[in-house]
Amino acid sequence: MLVIDALEVRYGKAVAVSGAGLKVDQGSWTALIGANGAGKSSLMRAVMGLVRHGGRIELDGVDLRTMPAWERQRLGIGFVPEGRQLFGDMTVEENLRVGGFTSMPEALRRGMEHVYAIFPRLAERRTQSAATLSGGEQQMLALGRALVGSPRLLLIDEISWGLMPILVAQVFAQLKSLHAEGMTILQVEQNAREVLRHAGDAYVMSQGQIAFNGAAAEIAGDPRVLENYVG
């Protein structure tokens, strides 16, 4: 479904990603792990079109290089950014509508209903401002906002960030349900051991490049990889 080849991301003279490549099969759950500063978030932002990049990014054979982020969203990519990045003064419902801004009215209505069915807590708080939600509720909202547009590929960057262990378990249970329904997931996660328990495939990133890739279970069982490249 997703092919990345020879990806380059720079911030001025600083090189964040250099020659990275990976593939995500339709229906798979793929983990992207690595130490802080390895380039994982820059890779995800490049796929979403939020940073300028070189190299090749294709979704179902469609070249994304010249497409703005909103067109990539319309093609079926949803994004849960690191740190949630919600509009704090806007209500839950307004934040969700932002996630479906490229959808036709009927598709948006169905998307909103689907999100409220997955997260009844958000339905209860639909008129409440995002800034007043708990950390777990804000993460629900960030995930729900990505789902409103009914994506085929879900990019997730550090979804367990700042959450208590019990909430981390709940979030991963929600992702497991989405994957069981057919959602394709590419997930960056600092909690490497947790994401490797759920993912089928995994890539390990180091200094802007892919250092290892293989079955998630095999990488999880190799302490040298986790100690040297994840921490």
C-alpha positions as CSV (number, residue, x, y, z in Angstrom):
1,M,0.0,0.0,0.0
2,L,2.7,2.5,1.0
3,V,6.2,2.6,-0.5
4,I,8.9,4.9,0.7
5,D,12.3,4.9,-1.1
6,A,15.4,7.0,-0.6
7,L,13.6,9.5,1.6
8,E,15.4,12.7,2.5
9,V,14.2,15.3,5.0
10,R,16.3,18.3,5.9
11,Y,15.7,21.3,8.2
12,G,18.1,23.8,6.9
13,K,21.5,22.2,7.0
14,A,20.4,19.5,9.5
15,V,19.6,16.1,8.0
16,A,16.7,14.4,9.8
17,V,16.2,11.5,7.3
18,S,18.7,10.3,4.8
19,G,18.0,7.5,2.3
20,A,15.3,5.8,4.4
21,G,13.0,3.3,2.8
22,L,10.1,1.0,4.0
23,K,7.0,-0.7,2.8
24,V,3.6,-1.1,4.4
25,D,1.3,-3.9,3.1
26,Q,-2.4,-3.3,3.0
27,G,-4.0,-4.6,6.2
28,S,-0.8,-4.7,8.1
29,W,0.3,-3.2,11.4
30,T,3.8,-1.9,11.0
31,A,5.9,-0.5,13.9
32,L,8.6,2.2,13.4
33,I,10.8,2.4,16.5
34,G,14.1,4.0,17.4
35,A,15.8,6.3,19.8
36,N,14.8,10.0,20.2
37,G,16.1,12.0,17.3
38,A,16.3,9.0,14.9
39,G,14.1,10.6,12.3
40,K,10.9,8.7,12.9
41,S,8.5,11.7,13.3
42,S,10.2,13.5,10.3
43,L,9.5,10.4,8.2
44,M,5.8,10.4,9.3
45,R,5.4,14.1,8.6
46,A,6.9,13.6,5.2
47,V,4.4,10.9,4.3
48,M,1.6,13.3,5.4
49,G,3.1,16.1,3.4
50,L,3.8,18.4,6.3
51,V,7.5,18.8,5.5
52,R,9.4,19.1,2.2
53,H,11.1,15.9,1.3
54,G,13.1,14.2,-1.5
55,G,12.9,10.6,-2.5
56,R,9.8,8.6,-3.4
57,I,6.6,8.2,-1.5
58,E,3.7,6.2,-3.1
59,L,0.3,5.2,-1.9
60,D,-1.2,2.4,-4.0
61,G,1.1,3.4,-6.8
62,V,0.2,7.1,-6.7
63,D,3.2,9.4,-6.4
64,L,2.6,11.8,-3.4
65,R,5.7,14.0,-3.8
66,T,3.9,17.0,-5.2
67,M,0.7,16.6,-3.3
68,P,-0.2,18.9,-0.4
69,A,-1.3,17.4,2.9
70,W,-5.0,17.9,2.3
71,E,-4.9,15.9,-0.9
72,R,-3.0,13.1,0.8
73,Q,-5.8,13.1,3.4
74,R,-8.4,12.9,0.7
75,L,-6.5,9.9,-0.8
76,G,-7.1,8.0,2.5
77,I,-4.3,8.9,4.9
78,G,-5.2,9.7,8.5
79,F,-2.6,11.2,10.9
80,V,-2.4,11.2,14.7
81,P,0.5,13.6,15.4
82,E,2.9,13.5,18.3
83,G,1.6,15.6,21.2
84,R,-2.0,15.4,19.9
85,Q,-2.0,19.0,18.5
86,L,-5.6,19.7,19.2
87,F,-7.4,23.0,19.0
88,G,-7.8,23.6,22.7
89,D,-10.4,26.4,22.5
90,M,-12.5,24.5,20.1
91,T,-15.1,21.9,21.2
92,V,-14.7,18.1,20.7
93,E,-17.1,18.2,17.8
94,E,-15.3,21.1,16.1
95,N,-12.0,19.3,16.4
96,L,-13.5,16.2,14.8
97,R,-15.0,18.3,12.0
98,V,-11.5,19.6,11.2
99,G,-10.5,15.9,10.6
100,G,-13.2,15.5,8.0
101,F,-12.8,18.9,6.2
102,T,-12.3,17.2,2.9
103,S,-15.3,14.9,3.2
104,M,-18.7,15.5,1.6
105,P,-21.4,16.3,4.2
106,E,-22.9,12.8,4.2
107,A,-19.5,11.1,4.5
108,L,-18.6,13.5,7.3
109,R,-21.9,12.7,9.2
110,R,-21.1,9.0,8.9
111,G,-17.5,9.5,10.0
112,M,-18.7,11.5,13.1
113,E,-21.2,8.8,14.0
114,H,-18.5,6.1,13.7
115,V,-16.1,8.0,15.9
116,Y,-18.8,8.6,18.6
117,A,-19.6,4.9,18.5
118,I,-16.0,4.0,19.1
119,F,-15.5,6.6,21.7
120,P,-18.8,7.2,23.6
121,R,-16.9,9.5,26.0
122,L,-16.3,11.9,23.2
123,A,-20.1,11.9,22.4
124,E,-20.8,12.8,26.0
125,R,-18.3,15.7,25.8
126,R,-19.0,16.9,22.2
127,T,-19.7,20.5,23.4
128,Q,-16.8,20.6,25.8
129,S,-13.6,22.4,24.8
130,A,-10.6,20.1,24.0
131,A,-8.4,21.9,26.5
132,T,-10.6,20.7,29.4
133,L,-10.4,17.0,28.6
134,S,-8.2,14.6,30.5
135,G,-5.0,13.3,28.8
136,G,-6.7,10.1,27.9
137,E,-9.7,11.8,26.4
138,Q,-7.5,14.2,24.4
139,Q,-5.7,11.1,22.9
140,M,-9.1,9.7,22.1
141,L,-10.0,12.9,20.3
142,A,-6.7,13.0,18.4
143,L,-7.3,9.5,17.2
144,G,-11.0,10.2,16.5
145,R,-10.1,13.3,14.4
146,A,-7.8,11.1,12.2
147,L,-10.6,8.5,11.8
148,V,-13.4,11.0,10.8
149,G,-12.2,11.0,7.2
150,S,-12.5,7.2,7.0
151,P,-8.8,6.6,6.2
152,R,-7.4,3.5,4.7
153,L,-3.9,4.1,6.1
154,L,-3.5,5.4,9.7
155,L,-0.2,7.1,10.6
156,I,0.3,7.3,14.4
157,D,3.1,9.2,16.1
158,E,3.6,8.4,19.8
159,I,0.0,7.7,20.8
160,S,1.0,6.6,24.3
161,W,2.8,9.9,25.0
162,G,2.1,11.2,28.5
163,L,-0.5,8.5,29.3
164,M,-0.7,6.3,32.4
165,P,-0.1,2.6,31.9
166,I,-3.8,1.7,32.2
167,L,-4.6,4.3,29.5
168,V,-1.9,3.0,27.3
169,A,-3.4,-0.5,27.5
170,Q,-6.8,1.0,26.5
171,V,-5.4,2.9,23.6
172,F,-3.7,-0.2,22.2
173,A,-6.9,-2.2,22.7
174,Q,-8.7,0.4,20.5
175,L,-6.0,0.2,17.9
176,K,-6.2,-3.6,17.9
177,S,-9.9,-3.4,17.2
178,L,-9.4,-1.0,14.3
179,H,-6.7,-3.3,12.9
180,A,-9.1,-6.3,13.2
181,E,-11.6,-4.3,11.1
182,G,-9.1,-4.0,8.3
183,M,-7.3,-0.7,9.1
184,T,-3.7,-0.5,7.9
185,I,-1.4,1.1,10.5
186,L,2.0,2.6,10.5
187,Q,2.9,3.5,14.1
188,V,5.9,5.3,15.6
189,E,6.1,4.5,19.2
190,Q,8.7,5.1,22.0
191,N,7.1,2.3,24.0
192,A,8.8,-0.2,21.7
193,R,8.0,-3.3,23.7
194,E,4.3,-2.5,23.7
195,V,4.0,-1.8,20.0
196,L,6.0,-4.8,19.1
197,R,3.5,-7.0,21.0
198,H,0.8,-5.9,18.5
199,A,2.5,-5.2,15.2
200,G,3.3,-7.8,12.6
201,D,6.2,-6.0,10.9
202,A,8.8,-3.6,12.3
203,Y,11.5,-1.2,11.2
204,V,14.2,0.2,13.5
205,M,15.4,3.7,12.6
206,S,18.8,5.1,13.6
207,Q,20.4,8.4,12.6
208,G,17.9,9.1,9.8
209,Q,18.2,5.6,8.2
210,I,16.6,2.2,8.6
211,A,19.0,0.0,10.6
212,F,16.9,-3.2,10.8
213,N,13.6,-4.5,9.6
214,G,11.7,-7.8,10.0
215,A,9.0,-9.5,11.9
216,A,8.0,-7.6,15.0
217,A,8.3,-10.7,17.2
218,E,11.8,-11.3,16.1
219,I,12.9,-7.8,16.7
220,A,11.2,-7.8,20.1
221,G,13.2,-11.0,21.0
222,D,16.6,-9.5,20.1
223,P,17.8,-7.6,23.2
224,R,20.8,-6.2,21.3
225,V,18.5,-4.3,18.9
226,L,16.3,-2.9,21.7
227,E,19.3,-1.9,23.9
228,N,21.4,-0.4,21.1
229,Y,18.8,1.3,19.0
230,V,15.8,2.0,21.2
231,G,17.0,2.3,24.8
